[in-house]
Amino acid sequence: MAPPSAMLATLQHQDSGRFADRIAVLRRGRLAAAGTPRAVLTDSLVSDVFDCPLKVDTLPPQGVPFLLPQAAG
């Protein structure tokens, strides 16, 4: 028997890093990346997708990725 699964579409990127085993990121309706939150949520990818400077960091102890907006400079 396959384990239970669910799919959720959200704009709350912080929650996707905390609660999902795998995520898919869309940019302009097309798949930009898919995989584990740690593999997908990178500085370059999220900055490109959101079109603004962002830094990805992690929350201990689980190493959950979260995004930090950066000042334009």
Buried (B, 14 or more C-beta within 10 A) or exposed (E): EEEEEEEEEEEEBEEBBBBBEEBBBEEEEEEBBEEEBBEBBBBEBBBBBBEEBBEBEBEEEEEBBBBEEEEEE
